[in-house]
Amino acid sequence: MRQWRRWLSGAILAGFVLAIATHRAELGAALREIGGLSAGWIAVLVAFGVAGIVSEGVYASSVTPELTVGRGILVQQAATASNNTVIGSGPVATGLRIAMLRSWSVSDTSIAITVVALNVLSAYKLWIVALLMALLGLGGAAEGVVDPRIFLAIAAVAVVVLTASTALWWTLLHRPMVVAWLAARVQALWNRVRGRWPRLPDVDLPAVVEHARAEAHLLARAHGGRILLTSLVDQLIGIARLLAVVRAFGIDAGTLSTSQLLIAYGLVRLAAALTPVPGGIGVTEVGLAALLTRFGGPESTVLAAVITYRTLTFALPIVTGGLCFAIWRRQRRRAVLATVPGDDHHRAHRGDTCERPDGGALPVLVRHAGELHDNDRRGDRP
């Protein structure tokens, strides 16, 4: 696993070095165009960056009602930073999300529902945008640039995925008898496995699954409208961000239409989602630059727009995510230290030692922050 990650990291780095070496003139012209952006457009793009951060926090707090918007921002930004920096980051980002939610006393059932719901909603947004993009392509917006058969295939896959997913999740939420039957089958299989490995935990899967199903059903009924609305707003901000960046560099609708920008956005997003590179790095930059140039955009201006767009969607979340992770770690340490009574609390800040019951000495921070220590040893950091 580590070996292929090293190879992929090396390939990405080599690709960027080669791209920079072979396009130095174009990069220089693009950087000059970026430096020439007006203060008004810079303010607009900064506003879109801030709006994206806030909308993700509101979206996270709607999926997990126990969270405030502030904590939603912390967890979303930290998870996004993990996705943008770690190859094969899905499990890492999920583990980080779980650790953060547990530290805020969110129940295990709510955490499980949150993880599943966010992945399901992400898949829905991906394929809905892909379907919209395919329909625009079939309507002739990408004529002479992209083969219509590609749009037809994408539309067919999107319809199948969206229809099957909707039927599956509606059944799981509204048909408890079907869920109970499936859980009983899985329980029987689990019992056979435990027969060979008795050390595995004895879990009442039907009861656990039914509890999770009931909680998910209640969440959908109580907050379903808000979840869909915040998800839609978050997606629209993502699309509008690309439109604003392109228009900021003077590429008007006569050169690159809104339909063409949506097609480029949808194709690149789909391609990035299907590759194991962190944050779609390389795929997004090359794909956007190639498509927008083939649609008629000036090469240096398109390159400037792509660099700016990726600064907002790739580089900025790494910075904000790192800050959010640091804030969470500090808050968690303070919460643990708050449980240290009296003089031990002050000695903990000084790094002093205290006496263990057996007479030995143990650093106060380790003695009273066992949870932090254990989590770090298990790799509970991105």
C-alpha positions as CSV (number, residue, x, y, z in Angstrom):
1,M,0.0,0.0,0.0
2,R,2.7,2.5,1.0
3,Q,4.8,1.5,-2.1
4,W,2.1,2.5,-4.6
5,R,1.5,5.7,-2.7
6,R,5.1,6.6,-3.0
7,W,5.1,5.8,-6.7
8,L,1.9,7.9,-7.2
9,S,3.3,10.8,-5.2
10,G,6.5,10.7,-7.3
11,A,4.5,10.6,-10.5
12,I,2.4,13.6,-9.5
13,L,5.5,15.6,-8.5
14,A,7.3,14.7,-11.7
15,G,4.3,15.7,-13.7
16,F,4.2,19.1,-12.1
17,V,7.9,19.7,-12.6
18,L,7.7,18.7,-16.2
19,A,4.6,20.9,-16.8
20,I,6.3,23.9,-15.2
21,A,9.6,23.3,-17.2
22,T,7.8,23.0,-20.5
23,H,5.3,25.9,-20.0
24,R,7.4,28.5,-18.3
25,A,6.4,31.3,-20.7
26,E,2.7,30.5,-20.4
27,L,3.0,30.4,-16.6
28,G,4.8,33.7,-16.5
29,A,2.0,35.3,-18.6
30,A,-0.6,33.7,-16.4
31,L,1.0,35.0,-13.2
32,R,1.2,38.5,-14.6
33,E,-2.6,38.3,-15.4
34,I,-3.3,37.2,-11.8
35,G,-1.2,40.1,-10.5
36,G,-3.4,42.4,-12.7
37,L,-6.7,41.5,-11.1
38,S,-8.7,44.5,-9.9
39,A,-9.3,45.0,-6.2
40,G,-13.1,44.5,-6.8
41,W,-12.7,41.1,-8.4
42,I,-10.2,40.1,-5.7
43,A,-12.9,41.0,-3.1
44,V,-15.5,39.0,-4.9
45,L,-13.3,35.9,-5.1
46,V,-12.4,36.2,-1.4
47,A,-16.1,36.4,-0.6
48,F,-16.7,33.2,-2.6
49,G,-13.9,31.5,-0.6
50,V,-15.5,32.6,2.7
51,A,-19.0,31.7,1.5
52,G,-17.7,28.2,0.6
53,I,-16.3,27.6,4.0
54,V,-19.4,28.8,5.8
55,S,-21.8,26.9,3.5
56,E,-19.8,23.7,4.2
57,G,-20.2,24.3,8.0
58,V,-23.9,24.9,7.7
59,Y,-24.2,21.8,5.5
60,A,-22.3,19.7,8.1
61,S,-24.4,21.0,11.0
62,S,-27.6,20.2,9.1
63,V,-26.5,16.5,8.6
64,T,-25.4,16.3,12.3
65,P,-27.9,18.5,14.2
66,E,-25.8,18.1,17.4
67,L,-23.1,20.3,15.8
68,T,-23.0,24.1,15.8
69,V,-22.1,25.8,12.5
70,G,-18.7,26.6,14.0
71,R,-17.9,23.0,14.8
72,G,-19.3,22.0,11.4
73,I,-16.7,24.4,9.8
74,L,-13.9,22.8,11.9
75,V,-14.8,19.2,10.9
76,Q,-15.5,20.0,7.3
77,Q,-12.3,22.0,6.7
78,A,-10.1,19.5,8.5
79,A,-11.6,16.6,6.5
80,T,-11.1,18.5,3.3
81,A,-7.5,19.3,4.1
82,S,-7.0,15.5,4.7
83,N,-8.6,14.7,1.3
84,N,-6.3,17.3,-0.4
85,T,-3.1,16.1,1.1
86,V,-3.3,12.3,1.6
87,I,-3.3,9.7,-1.2
88,G,-6.2,7.3,-0.7
89,S,-7.4,9.7,2.0
90,G,-11.0,8.4,2.4
91,P,-10.4,6.3,5.5
92,V,-8.1,8.9,7.0
93,A,-10.7,11.7,6.5
94,T,-13.4,9.4,7.9
95,G,-11.3,8.5,10.9
96,L,-10.6,12.2,11.6
97,R,-14.3,13.1,11.3
98,I,-15.2,10.3,13.7
99,A,-12.6,11.4,16.2
100,M,-13.7,15.0,16.1
101,L,-17.4,14.1,16.5
102,R,-16.7,11.8,19.4
103,S,-14.7,14.5,21.1
104,W,-17.9,16.6,21.0
105,S,-20.0,13.8,22.6
106,V,-21.9,13.0,19.4
107,S,-23.4,9.5,19.8
108,D,-22.0,6.6,17.8
109,T,-25.3,6.1,16.0
110,S,-25.3,9.8,14.9
111,I,-21.7,9.5,13.8
112,A,-22.5,6.4,11.7
113,I,-25.5,8.2,10.1
114,T,-23.4,11.3,9.5
115,V,-20.6,9.3,7.7
116,V,-23.1,7.4,5.5
117,A,-25.3,10.5,4.8
118,L,-22.3,12.6,3.7
119,N,-21.0,10.0,1.4
120,V,-24.5,9.3,-0.1
121,L,-25.2,13.1,-0.6
122,S,-21.7,13.5,-2.1
123,A,-22.5,10.8,-4.6
124,Y,-25.9,12.3,-5.4
125,K,-24.3,15.7,-6.1
126,L,-21.6,14.2,-8.3
127,W,-24.1,12.3,-10.5
128,I,-26.7,15.1,-10.6
129,V,-24.1,17.5,-11.9
130,A,-22.8,14.8,-14.3
131,L,-26.4,14.3,-15.6
132,L,-26.9,18.1,-16.1
133,M,-23.5,18.3,-17.8
134,A,-24.4,15.4,-20.1
135,L,-27.7,16.9,-21.1
136,L,-26.0,20.2,-22.0
137,G,-23.4,18.3,-24.0
138,L,-26.1,16.4,-25.9
139,G,-27.8,19.7,-26.6
140,G,-24.8,20.8,-28.6
141,A,-22.9,23.0,-26.2
142,A,-19.7,21.0,-26.7
143,E,-20.1,20.3,-30.4
144,G,-16.7,19.7,-32.0
145,V,-14.9,19.4,-28.7
146,V,-16.3,16.4,-26.9
147,D,-17.7,13.3,-28.6
148,P,-21.5,13.2,-28.0
149,R,-21.3,9.4,-27.2
150,I,-19.3,10.3,-24.1
151,F,-22.2,12.5,-22.9
152,L,-24.7,9.7,-23.8
153,A,-22.7,7.2,-21.7
154,I,-22.4,9.5,-18.8
155,A,-26.2,10.3,-18.9
156,A,-27.1,6.6,-19.0
157,V,-24.8,5.8,-16.0
158,A,-26.0,8.8,-14.0
159,V,-29.7,7.8,-14.5
160,V,-29.0,4.2,-13.4
161,V,-27.0,5.3,-10.4
162,L,-29.5,7.9,-9.2
163,T,-32.5,5.7,-9.8
164,A,-31.0,2.7,-8.1
165,S,-29.6,4.7,-5.2
166,T,-33.0,6.4,-4.6
167,A,-34.8,3.1,-4.6
168,L,-32.3,1.5,-2.3
169,W,-32.3,4.3,0.3
170,W,-36.0,4.8,0.2
171,T,-36.5,1.0,0.9
172,L,-33.9,1.1,3.8
173,L,-35.6,4.0,5.4
174,H,-39.3,3.1,4.9
175,R,-39.3,-0.7,4.9
176,P,-38.1,-2.0,8.3
177,M,-39.1,-5.6,7.5
178,V,-36.7,-5.6,4.5
179,V,-33.9,-4.1,6.7
180,A,-34.6,-6.7,9.5
181,W,-34.4,-9.6,6.9
182,L,-31.1,-8.3,5.6
183,A,-29.7,-7.8,9.1
184,A,-30.8,-11.4,10.1
185,R,-28.9,-12.8,7.1
186,V,-25.8,-10.8,8.0
187,Q,-26.1,-11.9,11.6
188,A,-26.2,-15.5,10.6
189,L,-23.0,-15.0,8.6
190,W,-21.4,-13.2,11.4
191,N,-22.2,-16.0,13.8
192,R,-20.5,-18.5,11.5
193,V,-17.4,-16.3,11.5
194,R,-17.4,-16.0,15.3
195,G,-17.6,-19.8,15.4
196,R,-14.1,-19.9,13.9
197,W,-12.8,-16.8,15.7
198,P,-14.5,-16.7,19.1
199,R,-12.6,-13.6,20.1
200,L,-14.7,-11.5,17.8
201,P,-17.4,-9.4,19.5
202,D,-20.9,-10.8,19.9
203,V,-23.1,-8.1,18.2
204,D,-26.8,-8.0,18.0
205,L,-26.8,-6.7,14.4
206,P,-30.6,-6.6,13.8
207,A,-31.1,-4.4,16.9
208,V,-28.2,-2.2,16.0
209,V,-29.3,-1.8,12.4
210,E,-32.9,-1.1,13.3
211,H,-31.9,1.5,15.8
212,A,-29.7,3.2,13.2
213,R,-32.5,2.9,10.6
214,A,-35.1,4.5,13.0
215,E,-32.7,7.4,13.8
216,A,-31.9,8.0,10.2
217,H,-35.6,8.0,9.4
218,L,-36.3,10.6,12.1
219,L,-33.4,12.7,10.8
220,A,-34.8,12.6,7.3
221,R,-38.3,13.6,8.5
222,A,-37.1,16.3,10.9
223,H,-34.2,17.8,8.9
224,G,-34.5,16.4,5.4
225,G,-35.6,19.7,3.8
226,R,-32.7,21.7,5.5
227,I,-30.2,19.0,4.5
228,L,-31.3,19.2,0.8
229,L,-31.3,23.0,0.8
230,T,-27.9,23.4,2.4
231,S,-26.5,20.7,0.1
232,L,-27.9,22.5,-2.9
233,V,-26.5,25.9,-1.8
234,D,-23.1,24.4,-1.2
235,Q,-23.1,22.9,-4.7
236,L,-24.3,26.1,-6.3
237,I,-21.5,28.1,-4.6
238,G,-19.0,25.6,-5.9
239,I,-20.2,26.1,-9.5
240,A,-20.6,29.9,-9.1
241,R,-17.0,30.1,-7.9
242,L,-15.7,28.7,-11.2
243,L,-17.9,31.1,-13.1
244,A,-16.7,34.1,-11.1
245,V,-13.0,33.2,-11.5
246,V,-13.3,32.9,-15.3
247,R,-15.3,36.1,-15.6
248,A,-12.8,37.9,-13.3
249,F,-10.2,37.5,-16.0
250,G,-12.3,39.1,-18.7
251,I,-13.4,35.9,-20.4
252,D,-17.0,36.8,-21.3
253,A,-20.0,34.6,-22.2
254,G,-19.3,35.3,-25.9
255,T,-15.9,33.5,-25.6
256,L,-16.9,30.8,-23.0
257,S,-20.6,30.3,-22.4
258,T,-22.0,29.3,-19.0
259,S,-23.0,26.0,-20.6
260,Q,-19.5,25.3,-21.7
261,L,-18.2,26.2,-18.2
262,L,-20.7,23.8,-16.6
263,I,-19.7,21.0,-19.0
264,A,-16.0,21.5,-18.2
265,Y,-16.8,21.6,-14.4
266,G,-18.9,18.4,-14.6
267,L,-16.4,16.4,-16.7
268,V,-13.4,17.4,-14.6
269,R,-15.2,16.8,-11.3
270,L,-16.3,13.3,-12.5
271,A,-12.8,12.5,-13.7
272,A,-11.2,13.7,-10.4
273,A,-13.7,11.6,-8.4
274,L,-12.8,8.4,-10.3
275,T,-9.0,8.8,-9.7
276,P,-7.1,8.1,-6.4
277,V,-5.1,11.3,-6.4
278,P,-5.7,13.7,-3.4
279,G,-8.0,16.6,-4.2
280,G,-8.0,15.7,-7.9
281,I,-4.6,17.3,-8.2
282,G,-3.3,17.2,-11.7
283,V,-6.5,15.9,-13.2
284,T,-8.4,19.0,-12.4
285,E,-5.8,21.5,-13.5
286,V,-5.0,19.7,-16.8
287,G,-8.6,18.9,-17.5
288,L,-9.9,22.4,-16.9
289,A,-7.1,24.1,-18.8
290,A,-7.5,21.7,-21.8
291,L,-11.3,21.9,-22.0
292,L,-11.6,25.7,-21.6
293,T,-8.8,26.3,-24.1
294,R,-10.5,23.9,-26.7
295,F,-13.8,25.8,-26.0
296,G,-12.1,29.0,-27.2
297,G,-10.6,30.6,-24.2
298,P,-7.2,32.4,-24.5
299,E,-4.4,30.0,-23.3
300,S,-2.6,32.3,-20.8
301,T,-5.9,33.7,-19.5
302,V,-7.4,30.3,-19.0
303,L,-4.2,29.1,-17.2
304,A,-4.5,32.2,-14.9
305,A,-8.1,31.3,-14.2
306,V,-7.3,27.7,-13.4
307,I,-4.5,28.6,-11.1
308,T,-6.7,31.0,-9.2
309,Y,-9.6,28.5,-9.1
310,R,-7.4,25.8,-7.7
311,T,-6.0,28.2,-5.1
312,L,-9.5,28.6,-3.8
313,T,-10.5,25.0,-4.0
314,F,-7.3,23.1,-3.3
315,A,-4.7,25.3,-1.6
316,L,-7.0,27.4,0.6
317,P,-8.7,24.4,2.2
318,I,-5.3,22.9,3.2
319,V,-4.5,26.1,5.1
320,T,-7.9,26.6,6.7
321,G,-8.1,22.8,7.4
322,G,-4.8,22.8,9.1
323,L,-5.9,25.8,11.3
324,C,-9.2,24.1,12.1
325,F,-7.4,20.9,13.1
326,A,-5.0,22.9,15.3
327,I,-8.0,24.7,17.0
328,W,-9.7,21.3,17.6
329,R,-6.6,19.8,19.1
330,R,-6.2,22.8,21.4
331,Q,-9.8,22.6,22.5
332,R,-9.6,18.9,23.2
333,R,-6.5,19.3,25.3
334,R,-8.1,22.1,27.2
335,A,-11.2,19.9,27.8
336,V,-9.1,17.1,29.1
337,L,-7.0,19.4,31.3
338,A,-10.2,20.9,32.7
339,T,-10.8,17.6,34.4
340,V,-7.5,17.9,36.4
341,P,-8.3,19.1,39.9
342,G,-6.6,21.9,41.9
343,D,-2.8,22.1,42.0
344,D,-2.4,19.3,39.4
345,H,-4.0,21.6,36.8
346,H,-1.2,24.2,37.3
347,R,1.5,21.6,37.4
348,A,0.1,20.1,34.2
349,H,0.7,23.4,32.4
350,R,4.2,23.5,33.8
351,G,4.9,19.9,32.7
352,D,5.7,18.9,36.3
353,T,5.2,15.3,37.5
354,C,2.9,14.0,40.2
355,E,3.1,10.9,42.3
356,R,1.3,7.8,41.2
357,P,-0.4,5.6,43.8
358,D,2.5,3.1,43.6
359,G,5.0,5.9,44.4
360,G,6.3,6.3,40.9
361,A,6.3,9.5,38.9
362,L,4.2,10.1,35.8
363,P,3.9,13.3,33.8
364,V,0.6,14.9,34.6
365,L,-0.2,15.5,30.9
366,V,0.0,11.8,30.2
367,R,-1.8,10.8,33.4
368,H,-4.7,13.1,32.8
369,A,-4.8,13.2,29.0
370,G,-4.8,9.5,28.4
371,E,-7.3,9.8,25.7
372,L,-5.1,12.2,23.7
373,H,-2.1,9.9,24.1
374,D,-3.9,6.8,23.1
375,N,-5.5,8.4,20.1
376,D,-2.2,9.7,18.9
377,R,-0.7,6.2,19.2
378,R,-3.5,4.8,17.1
379,G,-2.9,7.3,14.4
380,D,-5.9,9.5,15.2
381,R,-4.3,12.4,13.4
382,P,-4.3,13.2,9.7
